[in-house]
Amino acid sequence: MKNARKLFVPFALLVSFGLSAFTANANQLASAKVLDITGIVNSYTIDGTEKPTGALGSTPSDAEINPTEKPLTIGKILKQDDSIVTTLRSSAQMVFSNGSELTVDQASSITFSELAQEAFSGNKSFEQLQADPSKSQVLLTLNYGKVSGHVKQLKEGSTFLIQTPLGTAVIRGTKFVVEIRFNLERGESVLFVNNLDGKVDVISRISGSFTFGRRNLADKGFEIDNPDKTKSIPAGHTVAIRLSIDDPKYSKIINQAKNRSPYKRAASKAVISAVISQLITPQDRDAVVASPNQALLK
């Protein structure tokens, strides 16, 4: 999203990065450390001088088409322009140099589009950080799939954004879930942004205000010709933003190769059930929610 990217003014890279020291200190650039892996997860590093443009819906460059693929391993340090892809029944957990935590769910693809952090002192590991030790900037591009996490207390001027074709989630300090999938039954791409307990905005091409119904869920259509608007999501609420494949401008927003999961079963039935299952309360005794894992097997 163009408006979201304007928030980023890259900091000078002051010092060399030491891979042998997994501690947050002034000798380490902005990065994320892999803490745990389930199943099969691959990492992609772009070779050469050309970098991904990040322009959603654009034609990928040769570097994007032919990245270096490696199995992701625990302890791996991920930096700007790296990407990871999870397969079915796979996931990856990581922590950033600002202390924020992220889980990449199964059948997901994410790119670390921008990572920057000012130098700071201290000897705490990434996992020990309870707040942003210095001004930081994170822009993640969720190509498809689902991520969840906990952005801890950010310093003034720090940003943590998750960009998708249908909108950008602005995480200001909270536990959150962001998911974008293609729903085969409805023939549409759907973005879910769930603010579990803090402050989250969404930047998207929508009109009007959010109207939250049952289970605090608001549903909006993505209006391609509208300008980007920033809307706040209250704590404990979820928004869904949809774009039908029948829209004549669908292909300008959704890149079929980049933004559609190859796992068709995961891309259809798991979307609604995975999000709604998190919103079910003990009062909803009549509600029956299918397990995402069961949906994958159908």
Secondary structure as the mmCIF struct_conf table of DSSP 4:
data_model
#
loop_
_struct_conf.conf_type_id
_struct_conf.id
_struct_conf.beg_label_comp_id
_struct_conf.beg_label_asym_id
_struct_conf.beg_label_seq_id
_struct_conf.end_label_comp_id
_struct_conf.end_label_asym_id
_struct_conf.end_label_seq_id
HELX_RH_AL_P HELX_RH_AL_P1 LYS A 2 ARG A 5
TURN_TY1_P TURN_TY1_P1 LYS A 6 LEU A 7
HELX_LH_PP_P HELX_LH_PP_P1 PRO A 10 ALA A 12
BEND BEND1 VAL A 15 VAL A 15
TURN_TY1_P TURN_TY1_P2 LEU A 19 SER A 20
STRN STRN1 THR A 23 THR A 23
BEND BEND2 ASN A 25 ASN A 25
TURN_TY1_P TURN_TY1_P3 ALA A 26 ASN A 27
BEND BEND3 ALA A 30 ALA A 30
STRN STRN2 ALA A 32 THR A 38
BEND BEND4 GLY A 39 GLY A 39
STRN STRN3 VAL A 41 THR A 45
BEND BEND5 GLY A 48 THR A 49
TURN_TY1_P TURN_TY1_P4 LEU A 56 GLY A 57
BEND BEND6 SER A 58 SER A 58
HELX_LH_PP_P HELX_LH_PP_P2 THR A 59 SER A 61
HELX_RH_AL_P HELX_RH_AL_P2 ASP A 62 ILE A 65
BEND BEND7 ASN A 66 ASN A 66
HELX_LH_PP_P HELX_LH_PP_P3 PRO A 67 PRO A 67
STRN STRN4 THR A 68 PRO A 71
TURN_TY1_P TURN_TY1_P5 ILE A 74 GLY A 75
HELX_LH_PP_P HELX_LH_PP_P4 LYS A 76 LYS A 76
STRN STRN5 ILE A 77 LEU A 78
TURN_TY1_P TURN_TY1_P6 GLN A 80 ASP A 81
STRN STRN6 SER A 83 THR A 86
TURN_TY1_P TURN_TY1_P7 LEU A 88 ARG A 89
STRN STRN7 SER A 91 PHE A 96
TURN_TY1_P TURN_TY1_P8 SER A 97 ASN A 98
BEND BEND8 GLY A 99 GLY A 99
STRN STRN8 GLU A 101 VAL A 104
BEND BEND9 GLN A 106 ALA A 107
STRN STRN9 SER A 109 GLN A 117
STRN STRN10 SER A 125 SER A 125
HELX_RH_3T_P HELX_RH_3T_P1 PHE A 126 GLN A 128
STRN STRN11 ALA A 131 ALA A 131
BEND BEND10 PRO A 133 SER A 134
STRN STRN12 SER A 136 VAL A 151
STRN STRN13 GLN A 153 GLN A 153
HELX_LH_PP_P HELX_LH_PP_P5 LEU A 154 LYS A 155
TURN_TY1_P TURN_TY1_P9 GLU A 156 GLY A 157
STRN STRN14 THR A 159 THR A 164
TURN_TY1_P TURN_TY1_P10 PRO A 165 LEU A 166
STRN STRN15 GLY A 167 ILE A 171
BEND BEND11 ARG A 172 GLY A 173
STRN STRN16 THR A 174 ASN A 183
TURN_TY1_P TURN_TY1_P11 LEU A 184 GLY A 187
STRN STRN17 GLU A 188 ASN A 195
BEND BEND12 ASP A 197 GLY A 198
STRN STRN18 VAL A 200 SER A 204
BEND BEND13 ARG A 205 ARG A 205
BEND BEND14 GLY A 208 GLY A 208
HELX_RH_3T_P HELX_RH_3T_P2 ARG A 214 ASN A 216
STRN STRN19 LEU A 217 GLY A 221
TURN_TY1_P TURN_TY1_P12 ILE A 224 ASP A 225
BEND BEND15 ASN A 226 ASN A 226
HELX_LH_PP_P HELX_LH_PP_P6 PRO A 227 ASP A 228
STRN STRN20 LYS A 229 ILE A 233
TURN_TY1_P TURN_TY1_P13 ALA A 235 GLY A 236
STRN STRN21 HIS A 237 SER A 244
TURN_TY1_P TURN_TY1_P14 ILE A 245 ASP A 246
BEND BEND16 ASP A 247 ASP A 247
TURN_TY1_P TURN_TY1_P15 PRO A 248 LYS A 249
HELX_RH_AL_P HELX_RH_AL_P3 TYR A 250 ILE A 253
TURN_TY1_P TURN_TY1_P16 GLN A 256 LYS A 258
BEND BEND17 ASN A 259 ARG A 260
BEND BEND18 PRO A 262 PRO A 262
HELX_RH_AL_P HELX_RH_AL_P4 LYS A 264 SER A 268
TURN_TY1_P TURN_TY1_P17 LYS A 269 LYS A 269
HELX_RH_AL_P HELX_RH_AL_P5 ALA A 270 LEU A 279
TURN_TY1_P TURN_TY1_P18 PRO A 282 GLN A 283
TURN_TY1_P TURN_TY1_P19 ARG A 285 ASP A 286
HELX_RH_AL_P HELX_RH_AL_P6 PRO A 292 LEU A 297
#
